[in-house]
Amino acid sequence: MVNNKSQKSILIAEDERMLRNMLEMGFSDENYRINFAENGIAALRLLNADQYDLLLTDLFMPQMNGIELIHKCRALSPSTKIVLMSGGGQSLYANHGEKHVQFQHHKLEVDMFLGKPFDLDEILSTVKNILFG
């Protein structure tokens, strides 16, 4: 068992309640400190208040999309790892499992892009690999 000093912290920004609940259940047995935000503005408030090892964010959210949130996260905490999730859509060019994402005129690199729907075991192992290598 890992002690609390080395416990990794994760911020999950996702507007779909069912997916937030699924992720909460999936991560409940893992030794992470998890916070949830239902939109980009709420996630930014949490990022301003605390340091996170990983940001797991949806692309399409109300009030602030995932791209904007990623840019703000990088300005606040450049060492935070980032996993972007999306079900796709127009103007999104990204392949599941890749690090390069293009959305509208934004090109960025993340630690991992996960296309929805994804398997819960896959996201748990992805997060573990990114955080612990």
Helices and strands as residue ranges (DSSP letters): G 4-6, E 8-13, H 17-27, E 32-37, H 40-49, E 54-58, H 66-76, E 81-86, E 92-94, E 100-103, E 106-109, E 112-115, H 120-132
